[in-house]
Amino acid sequence: MQKWLKPLRKNIAEQIQAIWDFTAGLKAAKIGIGQAPGTELLEIAKDTDVGAIVGRSFSGYNGVTSDAAYFGHIDSKAYPAVRQNANGFSYFGSGEATSIQAVGLTILSITQYDCTISAGKYLYSVFVSDTDSDTNDVLSTGITTKFGLVLIKETTGNKFCLFRIKGDNSAPVIIDGDAEFTVTKDTASSFNFYYESDQFKLQNKVGDNQALYVGLYCV
């Protein structure tokens, strides 16, 4: 080998080793863009109102609601596919006139959601339960001045009742259901659905260990 090749060969080997060392170090490194490196492997302007674009998608902040996470198509930034606020409220398919809000959304159940179905019209749903209701227990539903239908199911004895509420705090009206349901408080041996103290309540006068579920569907 020519003498002049030896230092060149050594230099190339050192360069390769340096690249290898850099790559190995990068695998374990934490990277910060727009900020110092944080606790995650990659953080970009953590917890600030900024956005990012990859191809035709955007994520982060869309310039509308501060302190919210967005994801959607770049041409529909004002109406993203998904938005979640810091308080946990999540909005899906939130187009100009078609949006769904969800809180406590899981694969098996929806604990509560609001859904705007068209301009000026509003669909609202609430779901509450007491899976171990005892005699004289009262379930406060949180249902206030709404107009719609309330479905109550008692799964221990497989009983149900469908009520209509009028939005004026008057007594609910039974549409269909089992005889164990009434609209009068303190009726013995019954599940009593009535309005009191600014909300509708469900009273258990049947017995212990009752599983009660209340669903409201209204506009």
PyRosetta script that sets phi, psi and omega in degrees:
from pyrosetta import init, pose_from_sequence

init()
pose = pose_from_sequence("MQKWLKPLRKNIAEQIQAIWDFTAGLKAAKIGIGQAPGTELLEIAKDTDVGAIVGRSFSGYNGVTSDAAYFGHIDSKAYPAVRQNANGFSYFGSGEATSIQAVGLTILSITQYDCTISAGKYLYSVFVSDTDSDTNDVLSTGITTKFGLVLIKETTGNKFCLFRIKGDNSAPVIIDGDAEFTVTKDTASSFNFYYESDQFKLQNKVGDNQALYVGLYCV")
pose.set_psi(1, 137.3)
pose.set_omega(1, 178.1)
pose.set_phi(2, -62.8)
pose.set_psi(2, 141.3)
pose.set_omega(2, -177.9)
pose.set_phi(3, -60.2)
pose.set_psi(3, -33.6)
pose.set_omega(3, -176.6)
pose.set_phi(4, -71.0)
pose.set_psi(4, -17.7)
pose.set_omega(4, 179.1)
pose.set_phi(5, -79.4)
pose.set_psi(5, -24.3)
pose.set_omega(5, -175.8)
pose.set_phi(6, -60.5)
pose.set_psi(6, -50.8)
pose.set_omega(6, 178.7)
pose.set_phi(7, -65.3)
pose.set_psi(7, -32.3)
pose.set_omega(7, 178.2)
pose.set_phi(8, -65.9)
pose.set_psi(8, -43.2)
pose.set_omega(8, 178.8)
pose.set_phi(9, -63.3)
pose.set_psi(9, -40.7)
pose.set_omega(9, 179.0)
pose.set_phi(10, -64.7)
pose.set_psi(10, -40.3)
pose.set_omega(10, -179.7)
pose.set_phi(11, -65.0)
pose.set_psi(11, -41.2)
pose.set_omega(11, 178.3)
pose.set_phi(12, -63.0)
pose.set_psi(12, -42.3)
pose.set_omega(12, 179.4)
pose.set_phi(13, -63.0)
pose.set_psi(13, -39.7)
pose.set_omega(13, 178.2)
pose.set_phi(14, -65.9)
pose.set_psi(14, -38.4)
pose.set_omega(14, 178.9)
pose.set_phi(15, -65.8)
pose.set_psi(15, -41.7)
pose.set_omega(15, 178.0)
pose.set_phi(16, -63.1)
pose.set_psi(16, -42.0)
pose.set_omega(16, 179.1)
pose.set_phi(17, -64.6)
pose.set_psi(17, -38.0)
pose.set_omega(17, 178.8)
pose.set_phi(18, -64.7)
pose.set_psi(18, -42.3)
pose.set_omega(18, 177.6)
pose.set_phi(19, -63.6)
pose.set_psi(19, -42.5)
pose.set_omega(19, 178.7)
pose.set_phi(20, -60.4)
pose.set_psi(20, -45.4)
pose.set_omega(20, -179.6)
pose.set_phi(21, -64.3)
pose.set_psi(21, -40.0)
pose.set_omega(21, 179.2)
pose.set_phi(22, -63.9)
pose.set_psi(22, -43.5)
pose.set_omega(22, -179.9)
pose.set_phi(23, -64.1)
pose.set_psi(23, -42.5)
pose.set_omega(23, 179.0)
pose.set_phi(24, -64.1)
pose.set_psi(24, -39.3)
pose.set_omega(24, 178.4)
pose.set_phi(25, -68.9)
pose.set_psi(25, -33.7)
pose.set_omega(25, -178.7)
pose.set_phi(26, -67.2)
pose.set_psi(26, -31.3)
pose.set_omega(26, -180.0)
pose.set_phi(27, -61.5)
pose.set_psi(27, -32.8)
pose.set_omega(27, -177.6)
pose.set_phi(28, -100.1)
pose.set_psi(28, 0.3)
pose.set_omega(28, -174.2)
pose.set_phi(29, -82.5)
pose.set_psi(29, 153.2)
pose.set_omega(29, 170.9)
pose.set_phi(30, -104.2)
pose.set_psi(30, 134.8)
pose.set_omega(30, -172.9)
pose.set_phi(31, -117.4)
pose.set_psi(31, 134.2)
pose.set_omega(31, 174.4)
pose.set_phi(32, -120.3)
pose.set_psi(32, 130.0)
pose.set_omega(32, 176.3)
pose.set_phi(33, -115.5)
pose.set_psi(33, 122.2)
pose.set_omega(33, -174.5)
pose.set_phi(34, 75.2)
pose.set_psi(34, 13.5)
pose.set_omega(34, -179.4)
pose.set_phi(35, -168.9)
pose.set_psi(35, 170.7)
pose.set_omega(35, 173.2)
pose.set_phi(36, -73.3)
pose.set_psi(36, 155.7)
pose.set_omega(36, 175.5)
pose.set_phi(37, -53.4)
pose.set_psi(37, 138.1)
pose.set_omega(37, -177.3)
pose.set_phi(38, -111.2)
pose.set_psi(38, -147.6)
pose.set_omega(38, -177.0)
pose.set_phi(39, -85.0)
pose.set_psi(39, -24.0)
pose.set_omega(39, 179.1)
pose.set_phi(40, -92.9)
pose.set_psi(40, 164.1)
pose.set_omega(40, -179.7)
pose.set_phi(41, -61.0)
pose.set_psi(41, -36.5)
pose.set_omega(41, 178.3)
pose.set_phi(42, -135.8)
pose.set_psi(42, 125.6)
pose.set_omega(42, 174.8)
pose.set_phi(43, -133.0)
pose.set_psi(43, 132.1)
pose.set_omega(43, -179.3)
pose.set_phi(44, -122.2)
pose.set_psi(44, 108.7)
pose.set_omega(44, 178.1)
pose.set_phi(45, 45.4)
pose.set_psi(45, 56.8)
pose.set_omega(45, -173.9)
pose.set_phi(46, -54.4)
pose.set_psi(46, 134.4)
pose.set_omega(46, 173.4)
pose.set_phi(47, 56.6)
pose.set_psi(47, 39.0)
pose.set_omega(47, 174.5)
pose.set_phi(48, -129.9)
pose.set_psi(48, 165.5)
pose.set_omega(48, -178.6)
pose.set_phi(49, -84.9)
pose.set_psi(49, 79.9)
pose.set_omega(49, 175.8)
pose.set_phi(50, -132.5)
pose.set_psi(50, 162.0)
pose.set_omega(50, -179.8)
pose.set_phi(51, -130.0)
pose.set_psi(51, 167.3)
pose.set_omega(51, 178.2)
pose.set_phi(52, -139.1)
pose.set_psi(52, 149.7)
pose.set_omega(52, 179.9)
pose.set_phi(53, -123.8)
pose.set_psi(53, 128.9)
pose.set_omega(53, 173.7)
pose.set_phi(54, -128.9)
pose.set_psi(54, 112.3)
pose.set_omega(54, -176.8)
pose.set_phi(55, 61.4)
pose.set_psi(55, -122.4)
pose.set_omega(55, 179.6)
pose.set_phi(56, -100.3)
pose.set_psi(56, 10.1)
pose.set_omega(56, 179.7)
pose.set_phi(57, -110.3)
pose.set_psi(57, 151.9)
pose.set_omega(57, 172.9)
pose.set_phi(58, -129.0)
pose.set_psi(58, 156.8)
pose.set_omega(58, 175.8)
pose.set_phi(59, -148.0)
pose.set_psi(59, 162.0)
pose.set_omega(59, -179.2)
pose.set_phi(60, 102.0)
pose.set_psi(60, -125.9)
pose.set_omega(60, -175.6)
pose.set_phi(61, -104.2)
pose.set_psi(61, 131.2)
pose.set_omega(61, -177.5)
pose.set_phi(62, -104.6)
pose.set_psi(62, 9.8)
pose.set_omega(62, 176.2)
pose.set_phi(63, 86.5)
pose.set_psi(63, 8.8)
pose.set_omega(63, -178.0)
pose.set_phi(64, -109.8)
pose.set_psi(64, -68.1)
pose.set_omega(64, -176.8)
pose.set_phi(65, -107.3)
pose.set_psi(65, 120.8)
pose.set_omega(65, -179.6)
pose.set_phi(66, -70.7)
pose.set_psi(66, 154.3)
pose.set_omega(66, 176.7)
pose.set_phi(67, 57.9)
pose.set_psi(67, 43.7)
pose.set_omega(67, 177.6)
pose.set_phi(68, -138.3)
pose.set_psi(68, 149.1)
pose.set_omega(68, 178.8)
pose.set_phi(69, -102.5)
pose.set_psi(69, 130.1)
pose.set_omega(69, -177.1)
pose.set_phi(70, -120.6)
pose.set_psi(70, 154.2)
pose.set_omega(70, 167.1)
pose.set_phi(71, -149.6)
pose.set_psi(71, 136.2)
pose.set_omega(71, 179.1)
pose.set_phi(72, 178.7)
pose.set_psi(72, -171.9)
pose.set_omega(72, 177.9)
pose.set_phi(73, -77.6)
pose.set_psi(73, 143.4)
pose.set_omega(73, -176.2)
pose.set_phi(74, -61.5)
pose.set_psi(74, -27.9)
pose.set_omega(74, 179.9)
pose.set_phi(75, -83.2)
pose.set_psi(75, -4.3)
pose.set_omega(75, -178.9)
pose.set_phi(76, -127.8)
pose.set_psi(76, 42.8)
pose.set_omega(76, -176.3)
pose.set_phi(77, -63.0)
pose.set_psi(77, -31.1)
pose.set_omega(77, -179.6)
pose.set_phi(78, -72.1)
pose.set_psi(78, -23.4)
pose.set_omega(78, -178.4)
pose.set_phi(79, -130.8)
pose.set_psi(79, 76.1)
pose.set_omega(79, -171.7)
pose.set_phi(80, -72.8)
pose.set_psi(80, 163.0)
pose.set_omega(80, 177.0)
pose.set_phi(81, -68.7)
pose.set_psi(81, -37.6)
pose.set_omega(81, -177.9)
pose.set_phi(82, -138.9)
pose.set_psi(82, 137.9)
pose.set_omega(82, 171.4)
pose.set_phi(83, -141.3)
pose.set_psi(83, 134.3)
pose.set_omega(83, 174.5)
pose.set_phi(84, -128.6)
pose.set_psi(84, 129.0)
pose.set_omega(84, 177.4)
pose.set_phi(85, -87.2)
pose.set_psi(85, 167.8)
pose.set_omega(85, -178.0)
pose.set_phi(86, -64.8)
pose.set_psi(86, -23.0)
pose.set_omega(86, -179.3)
pose.set_phi(87, -84.8)
pose.set_psi(87, 2.2)
pose.set_omega(87, 176.9)
pose.set_phi(88, 99.0)
pose.set_psi(88, -10.4)
pose.set_omega(88, 177.0)
pose.set_phi(89, -67.0)
pose.set_psi(89, 132.2)
pose.set_omega(89, 179.5)
pose.set_phi(90, -119.9)
pose.set_psi(90, 138.3)
pose.set_omega(90, -178.2)
pose.set_phi(91, -119.6)
pose.set_psi(91, 129.8)
pose.set_omega(91, -177.4)
pose.set_phi(92, -120.2)
pose.set_psi(92, 139.5)
pose.set_omega(92, 178.2)
pose.set_phi(93, 56.4)
pose.set_psi(93, 41.5)
pose.set_omega(93, -170.5)
pose.set_phi(94, -82.9)
pose.set_psi(94, 68.3)
pose.set_omega(94, 175.6)
pose.set_phi(95, -76.4)
pose.set_psi(95, -176.0)
pose.set_omega(95, -173.4)
pose.set_phi(96, -57.9)
pose.set_psi(96, -38.5)
pose.set_omega(96, -178.6)
pose.set_phi(97, -131.5)
pose.set_psi(97, 12.3)
pose.set_omega(97, -179.1)
pose.set_phi(98, -137.3)
pose.set_psi(98, 98.3)
pose.set_omega(98, 179.6)
pose.set_phi(99, -136.8)
pose.set_psi(99, 151.6)
pose.set_omega(99, 175.7)
pose.set_phi(100, -126.8)
pose.set_psi(100, 130.2)
pose.set_omega(100, 172.9)
pose.set_phi(101, -104.4)
pose.set_psi(101, 146.5)
pose.set_omega(101, 178.7)
pose.set_phi(102, -143.1)
pose.set_psi(102, 141.1)
pose.set_omega(102, 171.8)
pose.set_phi(103, -131.9)
pose.set_psi(103, 136.2)
pose.set_omega(103, -178.0)
pose.set_phi(104, 65.4)
pose.set_psi(104, 35.5)
pose.set_omega(104, -176.8)
pose.set_phi(105, -82.8)
pose.set_psi(105, 125.1)
pose.set_omega(105, 174.8)
pose.set_phi(106, -127.5)
pose.set_psi(106, 177.3)
pose.set_omega(106, -179.2)
pose.set_phi(107, -66.1)
pose.set_psi(107, -33.9)
pose.set_omega(107, -172.8)
pose.set_phi(108, -95.9)
pose.set_psi(108, -20.7)
pose.set_omega(108, -174.7)
pose.set_phi(109, -153.0)
pose.set_psi(109, 158.3)
pose.set_omega(109, 171.9)
pose.set_phi(110, -119.7)
pose.set_psi(110, 112.9)
pose.set_omega(110, -177.9)
pose.set_phi(111, -75.2)
pose.set_psi(111, -33.5)
pose.set_omega(111, 176.1)
pose.set_phi(112, -165.6)
pose.set_psi(112, 140.1)
pose.set_omega(112, 173.6)
pose.set_phi(113, -151.2)
pose.set_psi(113, 152.2)
pose.set_omega(113, 171.9)
pose.set_phi(114, -116.2)
pose.set_psi(114, 143.6)
pose.set_omega(114, -178.2)
pose.set_phi(115, -140.2)
pose.set_psi(115, 116.2)
pose.set_omega(115, 174.6)
pose.set_phi(116, -81.5)
pose.set_psi(116, 115.4)
pose.set_omega(116, -175.0)
pose.set_phi(117, -95.0)
pose.set_psi(117, -25.4)
pose.set_omega(117, 173.6)
pose.set_phi(118, -168.3)
pose.set_psi(118, 167.2)
pose.set_omega(118, -177.1)
pose.set_phi(119, -57.8)
pose.set_psi(119, 124.1)
pose.set_omega(119, 176.9)
pose.set_phi(120, 85.0)
pose.set_psi(120, -3.8)
pose.set_omega(120, 179.3)
pose.set_phi(121, -121.4)
pose.set_psi(121, 143.4)
pose.set_omega(121, -171.5)
pose.set_phi(122, -138.5)
pose.set_psi(122, 126.0)
pose.set_omega(122, 177.2)
pose.set_phi(123, -106.7)
pose.set_psi(123, 128.9)
pose.set_omega(123, -174.7)
pose.set_phi(124, -130.8)
pose.set_psi(124, 138.2)
pose.set_omega(124, -179.8)
pose.set_phi(125, -136.4)
pose.set_psi(125, 140.1)
pose.set_omega(125, 177.9)
pose.set_phi(126, -131.3)
pose.set_psi(126, 139.4)
pose.set_omega(126, 175.6)
pose.set_phi(127, -130.8)
pose.set_psi(127, 123.6)
pose.set_omega(127, 177.4)
pose.set_phi(128, -133.9)
pose.set_psi(128, 160.1)
pose.set_omega(128, -178.0)
pose.set_phi(129, -154.9)
pose.set_psi(129, 159.9)
pose.set_omega(129, 169.0)
pose.set_phi(130, -137.8)
pose.set_psi(130, 103.2)
pose.set_omega(130, -172.9)
pose.set_phi(131, -84.6)
pose.set_psi(131, -0.7)
pose.set_omega(131, 176.9)
pose.set_phi(132, -144.8)
pose.set_psi(132, 62.8)
pose.set_omega(132, -177.5)
pose.set_phi(133, -84.2)
pose.set_psi(133, 132.2)
pose.set_omega(133, 178.2)
pose.set_phi(134, -105.7)
pose.set_psi(134, 170.0)
pose.set_omega(134, -178.8)
pose.set_phi(135, -54.8)
pose.set_psi(135, 131.4)
pose.set_omega(135, 179.5)
pose.set_phi(136, 77.2)
pose.set_psi(136, 0.2)
pose.set_omega(136, 174.0)
pose.set_phi(137, -66.9)
pose.set_psi(137, 144.4)
pose.set_omega(137, 177.9)
pose.set_phi(138, -121.7)
pose.set_psi(138, 123.5)
pose.set_omega(138, 177.7)
pose.set_phi(139, -94.9)
pose.set_psi(139, 114.2)
pose.set_omega(139, 174.8)
pose.set_phi(140, -81.4)
pose.set_psi(140, 116.0)
pose.set_omega(140, -171.8)
pose.set_phi(141, -82.7)
pose.set_psi(141, -20.5)
pose.set_omega(141, -173.7)
pose.set_phi(142, 78.7)
pose.set_psi(142, -0.5)
pose.set_omega(142, 179.0)
pose.set_phi(143, -79.3)
pose.set_psi(143, 123.0)
pose.set_omega(143, -177.2)
pose.set_phi(144, -113.7)
pose.set_psi(144, -125.4)
pose.set_omega(144, -174.5)
pose.set_phi(145, -84.5)
pose.set_psi(145, 82.2)
pose.set_omega(145, 177.2)
pose.set_phi(146, -123.7)
pose.set_psi(146, 156.8)
pose.set_omega(146, 176.4)
pose.set_phi(147, -115.5)
pose.set_psi(147, 117.6)
pose.set_omega(147, -179.0)
pose.set_phi(148, 170.0)
pose.set_psi(148, -151.7)
pose.set_omega(148, -175.7)
pose.set_phi(149, -117.4)
pose.set_psi(149, 139.9)
pose.set_omega(149, 176.4)
pose.set_phi(150, -120.3)
pose.set_psi(150, 122.6)
pose.set_omega(150, 177.3)
pose.set_phi(151, -107.4)
pose.set_psi(151, 124.3)
pose.set_omega(151, 178.9)
pose.set_phi(152, -117.8)
pose.set_psi(152, 130.8)
pose.set_omega(152, 179.2)
pose.set_phi(153, -127.3)
pose.set_psi(153, 135.2)
pose.set_omega(153, 174.9)
pose.set_phi(154, -114.0)
pose.set_psi(154, 110.8)
pose.set_omega(154, -170.3)
pose.set_phi(155, -85.7)
pose.set_psi(155, -17.0)
pose.set_omega(155, 179.7)
pose.set_phi(156, -62.0)
pose.set_psi(156, -46.7)
pose.set_omega(156, 177.5)
pose.set_phi(157, -107.6)
pose.set_psi(157, 6.4)
pose.set_omega(157, 178.7)
pose.set_phi(158, 58.1)
pose.set_psi(158, 53.0)
pose.set_omega(158, 177.3)
pose.set_phi(159, -110.4)
pose.set_psi(159, 154.2)
pose.set_omega(159, 177.9)
pose.set_phi(160, -149.6)
pose.set_psi(160, 162.7)
pose.set_omega(160, 173.4)
pose.set_phi(161, -155.0)
pose.set_psi(161, 141.3)
pose.set_omega(161, 177.6)
pose.set_phi(162, -110.7)
pose.set_psi(162, 124.7)
pose.set_omega(162, -178.8)
pose.set_phi(163, -115.3)
pose.set_psi(163, 155.0)
pose.set_omega(163, 169.1)
pose.set_phi(164, -111.5)
pose.set_psi(164, 131.8)
pose.set_omega(164, 173.4)
pose.set_phi(165, -115.5)
pose.set_psi(165, 143.9)
pose.set_omega(165, -167.9)
pose.set_phi(166, -102.1)
pose.set_psi(166, -6.3)
pose.set_omega(166, 178.7)
pose.set_phi(167, 86.1)
pose.set_psi(167, 2.6)
pose.set_omega(167, -179.4)
pose.set_phi(168, -115.9)
pose.set_psi(168, 17.2)
pose.set_omega(168, 177.6)
pose.set_phi(169, 67.8)
pose.set_psi(169, 12.4)
pose.set_omega(169, 176.2)
pose.set_phi(170, -77.6)
pose.set_psi(170, 172.1)
pose.set_omega(170, -179.1)
pose.set_phi(171, -61.3)
pose.set_psi(171, 138.1)
pose.set_omega(171, 176.4)
pose.set_phi(172, -64.8)
pose.set_psi(172, 159.7)
pose.set_omega(172, -179.1)
pose.set_phi(173, -113.6)
pose.set_psi(173, 128.6)
pose.set_omega(173, 177.8)
pose.set_phi(174, -77.3)
pose.set_psi(174, 123.9)
pose.set_omega(174, 177.2)
pose.set_phi(175, -92.1)
pose.set_psi(175, -45.8)
pose.set_omega(175, -179.3)
pose.set_phi(176, -162.9)
pose.set_psi(176, 150.4)
pose.set_omega(176, 176.6)
pose.set_phi(177, 154.5)
pose.set_psi(177, -175.5)
pose.set_omega(177, -178.5)
pose.set_phi(178, -81.1)
pose.set_psi(178, 156.4)
pose.set_omega(178, -173.4)
pose.set_phi(179, -68.6)
pose.set_psi(179, -13.0)
pose.set_omega(179, -179.2)
pose.set_phi(180, -72.7)
pose.set_psi(180, -6.6)
pose.set_omega(180, -178.2)
pose.set_phi(181, -103.7)
pose.set_psi(181, 138.5)
pose.set_omega(181, 176.0)
pose.set_phi(182, -136.7)
pose.set_psi(182, 175.2)
pose.set_omega(182, 176.5)
pose.set_phi(183, -114.4)
pose.set_psi(183, 19.4)
pose.set_omega(183, -177.0)
pose.set_phi(184, -120.9)
pose.set_psi(184, 123.4)
pose.set_omega(184, 179.9)
pose.set_phi(185, -60.5)
pose.set_psi(185, 143.8)
pose.set_omega(185, 174.2)
pose.set_phi(186, 70.0)
pose.set_psi(186, 14.7)
pose.set_omega(186, 173.7)
pose.set_phi(187, -69.6)
pose.set_psi(187, 125.8)
pose.set_omega(187, -175.0)
pose.set_phi(188, -66.2)
pose.set_psi(188, 148.8)
pose.set_omega(188, 174.5)
pose.set_phi(189, 56.2)
pose.set_psi(189, 34.1)
pose.set_omega(189, -176.6)
pose.set_phi(190, -141.0)
pose.set_psi(190, 162.6)
pose.set_omega(190, 167.0)
pose.set_phi(191, -97.6)
pose.set_psi(191, 116.7)
pose.set_omega(191, -171.5)
pose.set_phi(192, -108.4)
pose.set_psi(192, 121.0)
pose.set_omega(192, -179.1)
pose.set_phi(193, -110.5)
pose.set_psi(193, 118.8)
pose.set_omega(193, -172.6)
pose.set_phi(194, -153.1)
pose.set_psi(194, 167.7)
pose.set_omega(194, 179.8)
pose.set_phi(195, -101.7)
pose.set_psi(195, 130.3)
pose.set_omega(195, 179.6)
pose.set_phi(196, -159.7)
pose.set_psi(196, 138.0)
pose.set_omega(196, 175.8)
pose.set_phi(197, 53.6)
pose.set_psi(197, 51.3)
pose.set_omega(197, 172.3)
pose.set_phi(198, 70.9)
pose.set_psi(198, 17.4)
pose.set_omega(198, 175.7)
pose.set_phi(199, -162.9)
pose.set_psi(199, 162.7)
pose.set_omega(199, 175.4)
pose.set_phi(200, -83.5)
pose.set_psi(200, 143.2)
pose.set_omega(200, -177.7)
pose.set_phi(201, -131.2)
pose.set_psi(201, 155.2)
pose.set_omega(201, 177.6)
pose.set_phi(202, -121.4)
pose.set_psi(202, 118.5)
pose.set_omega(202, -177.0)
pose.set_phi(203, -105.2)
pose.set_psi(203, 132.2)
pose.set_omega(203, 179.1)
pose.set_phi(204, -98.3)
pose.set_psi(204, 109.0)
pose.set_omega(204, 174.4)
pose.set_phi(205, -115.8)
pose.set_psi(205, 20.0)
pose.set_omega(205, -176.0)
pose.set_phi(206, -94.5)
pose.set_psi(206, -49.1)
pose.set_omega(206, -177.8)
pose.set_phi(207, 166.6)
pose.set_psi(207, -180.0)
pose.set_omega(207, -176.8)
pose.set_phi(208, -79.0)
pose.set_psi(208, 162.9)
pose.set_omega(208, 172.6)
pose.set_phi(209, 58.7)
pose.set_psi(209, 44.4)
pose.set_omega(209, 176.9)
pose.set_phi(210, -97.5)
pose.set_psi(210, 137.5)
pose.set_omega(210, 177.4)
pose.set_phi(211, -102.1)
pose.set_psi(211, 111.3)
pose.set_omega(211, -173.2)
pose.set_phi(212, -115.4)
pose.set_psi(212, 137.9)
pose.set_omega(212, 179.8)
pose.set_phi(213, -132.6)
pose.set_psi(213, 134.9)
pose.set_omega(213, -177.4)
pose.set_phi(214, -126.9)
pose.set_psi(214, 125.2)
pose.set_omega(214, 177.0)
pose.set_phi(215, -123.4)
pose.set_psi(215, 132.4)
pose.set_omega(215, 178.0)
pose.set_phi(216, -112.2)
pose.set_psi(216, 133.6)
pose.set_omega(216, 177.0)
pose.set_phi(217, -133.7)
pose.set_psi(217, 112.9)
pose.set_omega(217, -171.7)
pose.set_phi(218, -154.1)
pose.set_psi(218, 173.4)
pose.set_omega(218, 175.8)
pose.set_phi(219, -125.3)
pose.dump_pdb("model.pdb")
